[in-house]
Amino acid sequence: MECHYCGRTADVTVESDGVRVGLCEDHFKERLEELSESAAFEDLQDELDIDRA
């Protein structure tokens, strides 16, 4: 599978409802950084009760 953004070989592949998306390591890190700064991510952390101690 290829990266959704650049066409390089995907290092990570995610599937939801039959749709598969691949990301190379660089784009995976970029997306993860964006998500970690979002309110939705904070809500998910609260829901999962994640403690970063």
N, CA, C and O atoms as CSV, one atom per row, in Angstrom:
chain,resi,resn,atom,element,x,y,z
A,1,MET,N,N,0.853,-1.172,0.000
A,1,MET,CA,C,0.000,0.000,0.000
A,1,MET,C,C,0.896,1.232,0.000
A,1,MET,O,O,2.007,1.213,0.530
A,2,GLU,N,N,0.390,2.298,-0.604
A,2,GLU,CA,C,1.138,3.547,-0.701
A,2,GLU,C,C,0.582,4.590,0.266
A,2,GLU,O,O,-0.576,4.526,0.679
A,3,CYS,N,N,1.443,5.557,0.617
A,3,CYS,CA,C,1.035,6.676,1.463
A,3,CYS,C,C,-0.040,7.491,0.739
A,3,CYS,O,O,0.086,7.788,-0.449
A,4,HIS,N,N,-1.072,7.838,1.454
A,4,HIS,CA,C,-2.189,8.625,0.924
A,4,HIS,C,C,-1.718,9.992,0.422
A,4,HIS,O,O,-2.311,10.542,-0.506
A,5,TYR,N,N,-0.660,10.547,1.023
A,5,TYR,CA,C,-0.215,11.898,0.708
A,5,TYR,C,C,0.885,11.975,-0.344
A,5,TYR,O,O,0.883,12.889,-1.169
A,6,CYS,N,N,1.834,11.021,-0.329
A,6,CYS,CA,C,3.003,11.184,-1.198
A,6,CYS,C,C,3.297,9.998,-2.111
A,6,CYS,O,O,4.140,10.110,-3.001
A,7,GLY,N,N,2.638,8.887,-1.916
A,7,GLY,CA,C,2.850,7.747,-2.785
A,7,GLY,C,C,3.995,6.829,-2.403
A,7,GLY,O,O,4.203,5.798,-3.042
A,8,ARG,N,N,4.753,7.198,-1.350
A,8,ARG,CA,C,5.803,6.288,-0.876
A,8,ARG,C,C,5.155,5.067,-0.241
A,8,ARG,O,O,3.950,5.055,0.008
A,9,THR,N,N,5.948,4.052,0.017
A,9,THR,CA,C,5.438,2.848,0.664
A,9,THR,C,C,4.879,3.204,2.040
A,9,THR,O,O,5.528,3.908,2.814
A,10,ALA,N,N,3.685,2.719,2.339
A,10,ALA,CA,C,3.031,3.001,3.618
A,10,ALA,C,C,3.679,2.184,4.730
A,10,ALA,O,O,3.892,0.980,4.588
A,11,ASP,N,N,3.988,2.854,5.837
A,11,ASP,CA,C,4.508,2.191,7.031
A,11,ASP,C,C,3.379,1.847,7.993
A,11,ASP,O,O,3.510,0.941,8.816
A,12,VAL,N,N,2.268,2.572,7.886
A,12,VAL,CA,C,1.108,2.372,8.753
A,12,VAL,C,C,-0.134,2.322,7.865
A,12,VAL,O,O,-0.299,3.148,6.967
A,13,THR,N,N,-0.997,1.356,8.121
A,13,THR,CA,C,-2.258,1.249,7.393
A,13,THR,C,C,-3.392,1.149,8.404
A,13,THR,O,O,-3.332,0.364,9.351
A,14,VAL,N,N,-4.415,1.948,8.189
A,14,VAL,CA,C,-5.573,1.965,9.077
A,14,VAL,C,C,-6.808,1.637,8.246
A,14,VAL,O,O,-6.935,2.074,7.103
A,15,GLU,N,N,-7.714,0.863,8.836
A,15,GLU,CA,C,-8.944,0.503,8.133
A,15,GLU,C,C,-10.140,0.810,9.018
A,15,GLU,O,O,-10.137,0.516,10.213
A,16,SER,N,N,-11.160,1.404,8.416
A,16,SER,CA,C,-12.407,1.688,9.119
A,16,SER,C,C,-13.553,1.556,8.131
A,16,SER,O,O,-13.528,2.165,7.061
A,17,ASP,N,N,-14.536,0.781,8.477
A,17,ASP,CA,C,-15.712,0.573,7.624
A,17,ASP,C,C,-15.324,0.156,6.206
A,17,ASP,O,O,-15.951,0.580,5.236
A,18,GLY,N,N,-14.297,-0.670,6.091
A,18,GLY,CA,C,-13.877,-1.185,4.796
A,18,GLY,C,C,-12.993,-0.257,3.988
A,18,GLY,O,O,-12.578,-0.616,2.886
A,19,VAL,N,N,-12.691,0.931,4.506
A,19,VAL,CA,C,-11.820,1.881,3.817
A,19,VAL,C,C,-10.434,1.804,4.444
A,19,VAL,O,O,-10.282,1.963,5.655
A,20,ARG,N,N,-9.421,1.558,3.607
A,20,ARG,CA,C,-8.043,1.457,4.092
A,20,ARG,C,C,-7.246,2.669,3.626
A,20,ARG,O,O,-7.342,3.080,2.470
A,21,VAL,N,N,-6.457,3.238,4.539
A,21,VAL,CA,C,-5.605,4.380,4.230
A,21,VAL,C,C,-4.212,4.077,4.751
A,21,VAL,O,O,-4.047,3.630,5.886
A,22,GLY,N,N,-3.212,4.322,3.917
A,22,GLY,CA,C,-1.831,4.097,4.311
A,22,GLY,C,C,-1.088,5.412,4.442
A,22,GLY,O,O,-1.364,6.371,3.722
A,23,LEU,N,N,-0.132,5.445,5.380
A,23,LEU,CA,C,0.708,6.623,5.572
A,23,LEU,C,C,2.158,6.192,5.719
A,23,LEU,O,O,2.454,5.173,6.344
A,24,CYS,N,N,3.071,6.988,5.130
A,24,CYS,CA,C,4.491,6.759,5.369
A,24,CYS,C,C,4.804,7.271,6.777
A,24,CYS,O,O,3.971,7.935,7.394
A,25,GLU,N,N,5.986,6.970,7.282
A,25,GLU,CA,C,6.335,7.363,8.651
A,25,GLU,C,C,6.271,8.873,8.844
A,25,GLU,O,O,5.758,9.346,9.858
A,26,ASP,N,N,6.790,9.638,7.875
A,26,ASP,CA,C,6.794,11.099,8.005
A,26,ASP,C,C,5.378,11.663,8.092
A,26,ASP,O,O,5.095,12.496,8.953
A,27,HIS,N,N,4.499,11.219,7.217
A,27,HIS,CA,C,3.130,11.734,7.240
A,27,HIS,C,C,2.347,11.212,8.440
A,27,HIS,O,O,1.469,11.908,8.950
A,28,PHE,N,N,2.649,10.005,8.896
A,28,PHE,CA,C,2.015,9.495,10.109
A,28,PHE,C,C,2.369,10.388,11.299
A,28,PHE,O,O,1.498,10.747,12.091
A,29,LYS,N,N,3.650,10.743,11.420
A,29,LYS,CA,C,4.086,11.606,12.525
A,29,LYS,C,C,3.425,12.977,12.446
A,29,LYS,O,O,3.004,13.521,13.466
A,30,GLU,N,N,3.329,13.542,11.234
A,30,GLU,CA,C,2.680,14.841,11.064
A,30,GLU,C,C,1.219,14.789,11.498
A,30,GLU,O,O,0.754,15.658,12.236
A,31,ARG,N,N,0.504,13.779,11.043
A,31,ARG,CA,C,-0.911,13.653,11.387
A,31,ARG,C,C,-1.095,13.409,12.883
A,31,ARG,O,O,-2.013,13.958,13.493
A,32,LEU,N,N,-0.228,12.588,13.476
A,32,LEU,CA,C,-0.320,12.309,14.904
A,32,LEU,C,C,-0.084,13.580,15.712
A,32,LEU,O,O,-0.757,13.815,16.716
A,33,GLU,N,N,0.875,14.404,15.272
A,33,GLU,CA,C,1.134,15.668,15.955
A,33,GLU,C,C,-0.085,16.585,15.869
A,33,GLU,O,O,-0.465,17.203,16.863
A,34,GLU,N,N,-0.693,16.677,14.698
A,34,GLU,CA,C,-1.900,17.495,14.536
A,34,GLU,C,C,-3.026,16.998,15.434
A,34,GLU,O,O,-3.713,17.791,16.079
A,35,LEU,N,N,-3.210,15.688,15.471
A,35,LEU,CA,C,-4.272,15.115,16.296
A,35,LEU,C,C,-4.010,15.314,17.781
A,35,LEU,O,O,-4.945,15.530,18.551
A,36,SER,N,N,-2.747,15.242,18.191
A,36,SER,CA,C,-2.426,15.372,19.615
A,36,SER,C,C,-2.724,16.772,20.139
A,36,SER,O,O,-2.868,16.968,21.346
A,37,GLU,N,N,-2.816,17.742,19.237
A,37,GLU,CA,C,-3.103,19.118,19.629
A,37,GLU,C,C,-4.595,19.450,19.544
A,37,GLU,O,O,-4.988,20.583,19.822
A,38,SER,N,N,-5.419,18.489,19.170
A,38,SER,CA,C,-6.843,18.759,18.968
A,38,SER,C,C,-7.656,18.504,20.238
A,38,SER,O,O,-7.257,17.732,21.110
A,39,ALA,N,N,-8.788,19.164,20.315
A,39,ALA,CA,C,-9.695,18.971,21.451
A,39,ALA,C,C,-10.251,17.551,21.461
A,39,ALA,O,O,-10.488,16.984,22.528
A,40,ALA,N,N,-10.458,16.983,20.294
A,40,ALA,CA,C,-10.983,15.613,20.215
A,40,ALA,C,C,-10.018,14.629,20.865
A,40,ALA,O,O,-10.449,13.673,21.509
A,41,PHE,N,N,-8.727,14.853,20.702
A,41,PHE,CA,C,-7.727,13.978,21.308
A,41,PHE,C,C,-7.765,14.109,22.831
A,41,PHE,O,O,-7.652,13.113,23.545
A,42,GLU,N,N,-7.923,15.328,23.321
A,42,GLU,CA,C,-8.033,15.542,24.768
A,42,GLU,C,C,-9.263,14.824,25.314
A,42,GLU,O,O,-9.205,14.210,26.380
A,43,ASP,N,N,-10.368,14.901,24.592
A,43,ASP,CA,C,-11.586,14.204,25.011
A,43,ASP,C,C,-11.361,12.698,25.062
A,43,ASP,O,O,-11.815,12.029,25.989
A,44,LEU,N,N,-10.659,12.167,24.066
A,44,LEU,CA,C,-10.369,10.736,24.027
A,44,LEU,C,C,-9.477,10.342,25.199
A,44,LEU,O,O,-9.694,9.299,25.815
A,45,GLN,N,N,-8.475,11.163,25.513
A,45,GLN,CA,C,-7.614,10.878,26.661
A,45,GLN,C,C,-8.433,10.838,27.943
A,45,GLN,O,O,-8.248,9.953,28.778
A,46,ASP,N,N,-9.343,11.804,28.098
A,46,ASP,CA,C,-10.202,11.829,29.285
A,46,ASP,C,C,-11.092,10.590,29.337
A,46,ASP,O,O,-11.275,9.990,30.396
A,47,GLU,N,N,-11.640,10.217,28.188
A,47,GLU,CA,C,-12.520,9.051,28.123
A,47,GLU,C,C,-11.770,7.773,28.484
A,47,GLU,O,O,-12.313,6.895,29.155
A,48,LEU,N,N,-10.530,7.675,28.039
A,48,LEU,CA,C,-9.732,6.481,28.318
A,48,LEU,C,C,-9.005,6.574,29.655
A,48,LEU,O,O,-8.408,5.598,30.110
A,49,ASP,N,N,-9.055,7.759,30.288
A,49,ASP,CA,C,-8.414,7.997,31.579
A,49,ASP,C,C,-6.918,7.704,31.506
A,49,ASP,O,O,-6.378,6.942,32.308
A,50,ILE,N,N,-6.264,8.324,30.531
A,50,ILE,CA,C,-4.829,8.121,30.329
A,50,ILE,C,C,-4.055,9.025,31.274
A,50,ILE,O,O,-4.295,10.231,31.340
A,51,ASP,N,N,-3.132,8.430,31.997
A,51,ASP,CA,C,-2.270,9.155,32.924
A,51,ASP,C,C,-0.849,9.106,32.389
A,51,ASP,O,O,-0.284,8.025,32.225
A,52,ARG,N,N,-0.271,10.262,32.117
A,52,ARG,CA,C,1.078,10.312,31.553
A,52,ARG,C,C,2.141,10.482,32.629
A,52,ARG,O,O,3.170,11.109,32.378
A,53,ALA,N,N,1.923,9.952,33.792
A,53,ALA,CA,C,2.882,10.081,34.898
A,53,ALA,C,C,4.139,9.293,34.660
A,53,ALA,O,O,5.040,9.301,35.499
